[in-house]
Structure formats: C-alpha cells, structure tokens
Amino acid sequence: MKKRTIAFDLDATICNSIRRFHPEDILKVNPYPKMVEIIRKLKSKGHKIIIFTRRGCLKQGRTLTKKWLKLHDIPYDELITNKPHYDVLIDDRVLSPFEGWMSTGTIEDRLSLIYENMKTKTYKPRKNK
C-alpha cells in the first residue's frame, strides 16, 4: 500500500477538548488510548502523521503541545496550527469523506473503511489547492 499523509485534529479527536485554552490546562488533558494506539500503528506502517491544532494561537501553546505529545509518546512527523495538506483527515468535525463513513460505529471500523476505499481504483485523494 502506498504511504499516505494522514492528518489528525488534536482536540476532541486525539484527546479531550480544551475549552478554556489556558496554558496550564494543556498538559492535564488525557489522550484517547485507542487513538494513540491507531496513530502508533499507522506511523509504524510508514505513514506520515500530521497533527494540527489551534493551540498554537496561545503564547506557549505550540511548545506545551509538543511537550504533551512527548509525554504521551504520540509519534508525529509534523505539528501545525492551520489546516494541512493531507491524503486522509481524521477530525472530530470532518464531513463524510466516504459513503458509509458515519454508519460505522467505531473509529477502527471507520479507519478500515478508509483503507478499503484507498485500495480501490476509484479512490482519489483530495486535491490540494
């Protein structure tokens, strides 16, 4: 399988959302264990992992977010604070990328659906503008 660039939103996708955006709260947030497992698995298969967040708008947001990712041993290739270019986007607010996306119950089922769609000849990654 071709190696892909897979982008993950951080808040409400990899971990609980930070509602108040106070710097001291960033390190207290717990990751979703299943998402950490999925990211590690994708990274071990050679996919490029991008994590994006709006936490960078805080004075210390980017530095503390890097520290948080290291603390929880979450592998990534790039951390950015705006929407990245990607082949697959994992986000809590993403619109349905494939038919049947929301009808599958678990994140594992949804990722399986993505993989199946990526294997078909009809799959076309999003064109970057």
C-alpha positions in Angstrom: 0.0 0.0 0.0 1.2 3.5 -0.8 2.4 5.5 2.2 -0.1 8.3 2.9 -0.1 11.6 4.7 -2.7 11.3 7.5 -3.7 14.4 9.4 -5.3 14.2 12.8 -7.0 17.1 14.6 -5.8 17.1 18.2 -8.7 18.3 20.4 -11.7 16.1 20.5 -10.0 13.6 18.1 -6.8 12.5 19.9 -7.7 13.9 23.3 -10.4 15.7 25.2 -11.0 19.2 24.1 -9.6 22.1 25.9 -12.4 24.6 26.2 -10.7 27.5 28.0 -7.3 27.4 26.3 -5.3 28.2 29.5 -1.7 27.1 29.0 -1.7 25.2 32.3 -4.6 23.0 31.1 -2.7 21.7 28.0 -0.6 19.2 30.0 -3.5 18.0 32.1 -5.6 16.7 29.2 -5.8 12.9 28.7 -5.4 11.3 25.3 -7.9 8.8 24.0 -5.9 5.5 24.3 -7.5 3.9 21.2 -6.5 6.9 19.1 -2.9 6.8 20.4 -2.8 3.1 19.5 -4.1 3.9 16.0 -1.6 6.7 15.4 1.3 4.5 16.6 0.2 1.7 14.3 -0.1 4.0 11.3 3.3 5.5 12.0 4.8 2.0 12.3 3.5 1.2 8.8 5.4 4.2 7.4 2.6 6.7 7.0 3.4 10.4 7.6 1.4 11.7 10.6 0.5 15.3 10.8 -1.2 16.7 13.9 -2.9 20.1 13.7 -4.4 22.2 16.4 -5.4 25.8 17.2 -3.5 25.6 20.4 -0.7 27.5 18.7 -2.6 30.7 19.0 -1.7 30.7 22.7 1.7 32.2 23.6 3.0 28.9 24.9 0.5 26.6 23.0 2.9 25.1 20.5 5.7 24.4 23.0 3.3 22.9 25.5 1.6 20.8 22.9 4.9 19.3 21.8 5.7 18.5 25.4 2.2 16.9 25.8 2.8 14.7 22.7 6.1 13.6 24.0 4.7 13.0 27.5 2.1 10.6 26.0 4.5 9.0 23.4 2.5 10.1 20.4 4.5 9.9 17.3 4.2 12.5 14.6 6.1 14.0 11.7 4.7 17.5 11.8 2.7 19.7 14.2 1.0 22.6 12.6 -1.6 25.2 13.7 -3.6 25.5 10.5 -5.3 23.0 8.2 -2.7 20.9 6.5 -2.4 19.2 3.1 -3.3 15.5 3.5 -4.5 12.3 1.9 -6.7 11.4 4.8 -8.1 13.7 7.5 -9.1 12.4 11.0 -11.1 15.2 12.6 -14.0 15.5 15.0 -15.7 17.9 12.6 -14.9 16.4 9.2 -17.6 16.0 6.7 -18.2 12.4 5.5 -15.2 11.5 3.2 -16.6 8.2 2.0 -20.1 6.7 1.6 -21.0 4.9 4.8 -18.4 6.7 6.9 -20.8 7.7 9.7 -22.8 4.5 9.6 -19.9 2.5 11.0 -19.8 2.6 14.8 -16.2 2.6 15.9 -13.0 4.5 14.9 -11.5 1.2 13.9 -14.4 0.5 11.6 -14.1 4.0 10.1 -10.3 3.6 9.5 -11.0 0.2 8.0 -13.4 1.8 5.6 -10.8 4.4 4.7 -8.2 1.7 4.0 -10.7 -0.2 1.8 -11.5 2.9 -0.2 -7.8 3.8 -0.6 -7.2 0.3 -2.1 -9.8 0.7 -4.8 -9.0 2.2 -8.2 -11.8 4.7 -7.8 -10.2 6.3 -4.7 -9.0 9.8 -5.5 -7.2 11.8 -2.7 -8.3 15.3 -2.1 -6.5 17.8 -4.5 -4.5 20.4 -2.7 -5.2 23.9 -3.8 
